[in-house]
Amino acid sequence: MNIDDTARTELEAAAFRRLLDHLRGRTDVQNIDLMNLAGFCRNCLSNWFEEEARSRGLPVTRDEARTMVYGMPYEEWKAKNQSGASDEQKAKFAQSHKH
């Protein structure tokens, strides 16, 4: 890729914002589905954001990071959009996340 670091950072940020917009629009896709298929979910994204902010000395809380990812407070998103995981989803999660 023949672009400078500033342009690369701007493109990465734009792609991340599009990912967040996409996930906010796909409330039918549960976090457990994302974990089972991709190994990460919305909570992972918010955790990574929080960890990166803290590593740079920026005061970002878990709740702030989740609000940024979900587009609303996490508890509100859960109440509106999260359904209980099926036995099949739980079994896939347990199988794919053995340590």
DRENVOMI-675442 format. One record per residue: x, y, z of N, C-alpha, C in turn. Coordinates in steps of 0.001 Angstrom, whole numbers, padded with zeros to 6 digits, always signed. Layout:
<sites>
XYZXYZXYZ
...
</sites>
This chain:
<sites>
+000851-001168+000000+000000+000000+000000+000897+001231+000000
+000609+002151-000874+001462+003312-001017+000737+004562-000516
+000496+004608+000799-000119+005787+001417+000650+006133+002686
+000575+007387+003089+001324+007785+004283+000593+007333+005553
+001287+007417+006678+000748+006942+007952-000519+007680+008366
-000585+008982+008101-001769+009751+008470-002988+009277+007686
-002827+009097+006384-003937+008615+005560-004352+007216+005989
-003371+006366+006289-003676+004998+006748-004477+005025+008034
-004067+005846+008987-004788+005966+010252-006207+006463+010020
-006362+007445+009140-007695+007979+008839-008578+006923+008184
-008020+006131+007285-008775+005061+006643-009167+003981+007651
-008231+003624+008523-008537+002630+009557-009652+003128+010467
-009594+004396+010860-010630+004969+011716-011975+004973+011003
-011985+005327+009728-013233+005344+008961-013810+003937+008833
-012948+002955+008588-013411+001570+008486-013972+001092+009824
-013334+001465+010923-013818+001090+012247-015187+001717+012511
-015356+002988+012139-016656+003642+012325-017729+002948+011501
-017381+002525+010292-018344+001793+009468-018691+000447+010090
-017707-000229+010667-017972-001487+011365-018948-001253+012511
-018710-000206+013304-019609+000101+014407-021015+000401+013904
-021135+001201+012856-022446+001502+012283-023138+000230+011809
-022375-000640+011186-022934-001904+010705-023454-002749+011869
-022641-002886+012910-023051-003691+014062-024247-003071+014781
-024303-001740+014846-025445-001075+015477-026724-001336+014698
-026613-001469+013398-027776-001752+012567-028181-003207+012559
-027292-004073+012945-027559-005512+012944-027807-006022+014352
-028814-005452+014980-029148-005864+016344-029670-007296+016392
-030031-007847+015224-030466-009246+015169-029302-010203+015391
-028091-009728+015165-026910-010571+015374-026472-010419+016821
-026607-011491+017560-026281-011484+018970-024768-011605+019174
-024303-011120+020305-022874-011214+020608-022387-012658+020608
-023200-013566+021093-022762-014971+021122-022591-015506+019706
-023425-015023+018764-023251-015421+017368-021909-014926+016838
-021585-013661+017139-020297-013114+016715-019150-013902+017331
-019255-014207+018613-018190-014967+019286-018033-016345+018660
-019150-017005+018376-019087-018347+017814-018510-018358+016399
-018782-017312+015625-018324-017282+014244-016960-016618+014070
-016727-015548+014835-015531-014749+014586-014559-014700+015758
-014996-015144+016919-014101-015135+018072-014007-013793+018771
-014865-012834+018393-014935-011553+019087-016358-011021+018952
-016691-010046+019789-018034-009465+019756-017963-007973+020064
-019106-007363+020205-019163-005936+020514-018454-005622+021822
-018611-006494+022805-017937-006271+024089-016422-006327+023926
-015945-007219+023084-014505-007290+022822-014024-005975+022232
-014750-005442+021246-014362-004169+020645-014287-003073+021696
-015284-003030+022580-015272-001979+023606-014132-002196+024591
-013847-003440+024919-012722-003732+025819-011404-003317+025187
-011240-003602+023894-010009-003230+023199-009859-001715+023159
-010951-001010+022912-010920+000448+022881-010496+000984+024243
-011123+000454+025290-010787+000889+026659-009317+000604+026968
-008847-000588+026638-007457-000950+026917-006478-000046+026174
-006762+000255+024916-005883+001137+024138-005886+002553+024707
-007047+003031+025115-007116+004369+025722-006290+004408+027004
-006473+003417+027845-005732+003386+029115-004231+003273+028895
-003833+002516+027855-002397+002366+027594-001773+003693+027173
-002622+004611+026743-002154+005943+026356-002444+006989+027426
-002863+006518+028592-003122+007416+029706-004417+008203+029583
-005335+007723+028753-006619+008414+028571-007677+007782+029465
-008433+008596+030178-009406+008082+031151-010723+007658+030507
-010757+006460+029939-011970+005917+029344-012444+004760+030209
-013703+004813+030622-014255+003739+031449-014856+002645+030571
-015084+001501+031153-015736+000391+030451-017103+000827+029936
-017877+001516+030763-019203+001972+030344-019116+002957+029182
-018145+003852+029218-017973+004811+028115-017599+004096+026820
-016708+003130+026917-016295+002381+025732-017463+001583+025166
-018253+000975+026020-019411+000216+025535-020453+001133+024906
-020673+002297+025486-021609+003241+024892-021124+003656+023506
-019836+003852+023351-019268+004212+022057-019514+003096+021038
-019318+001860+021427-019497+000738+020504-020977+000491+020212
-021798+000474+021246-023213+000136+021075-024063+001311+020592
-023558+002532+020725-024335+003699+020337-025369+004103+021370
-025315+003476+022524-026211+003747+023656-025631+003009+024853
-026103+003316+026049-025609+002552+027205-025853+001052+027006
-024884+000264+027427-024931-001191+027241-026195-001808+027820
-026575-001408+029026-027767-001978+029649-029015-001688+028825
-029068-000500+028225-030203-000154+027367-030213-001034+026121
-029044-001229+025509-028950-002081+024334-029389-003505+024672
-028902-004022+025787-029270-005377+026196-030780-005503+026355
-031408-004550+027022-032844-004610+027255-033627-004565+025942
-033140-003806+024987-033844-003665+023708-033562-004803+022734
-032357-005336+022765-031912-006188+021658-031409-007576+022006
-031002-007814+023226-030358-009089+023523-031388-010132+023914
-031277-011272+023262-032129-012403+023630-031271-013431+024351
-031923-014342+025007-031182-015399+025689-030517-016328+024686
-029386-016836+025044-028669-017766+024168-029336-019131+024218
-029426-019748+023056-030006-021088+022977-028992-022103+023506
-029469-023294+023781-028565-024361+024220-027519-024649+023141
-027938-024590+021877-027011-024827+020773-025931-023741+020719
-026315-022488+020886-025334-021393+020900-024363-021556+022055
-024879-021909+023219-024020-022103+024388-023042-023246+024176
-023523-024326+023553-022657-025478+023296-021556-025115+022303
-021898-024368+021241-020881-023928+020272-019855-023028+020941
-020336-022149+021807-019419-021246+022525-018466-022055+023389
-019010-022987+024144-018169-023799+025039-017142-024594+024229
-017538-025109+023081-016623-025888+022242-015529-025003+021642
-015902-023820+021181-014928-022969+020487-014045-022174+021446
-014396-022137+022714-013624-021342+023665-013005-022182+024777
-012648-023418+024423-011911-024264+025372-010503-023754+025470
-009979-023762+026648-008584-023276+026841-007678-024417+027178
</sites>
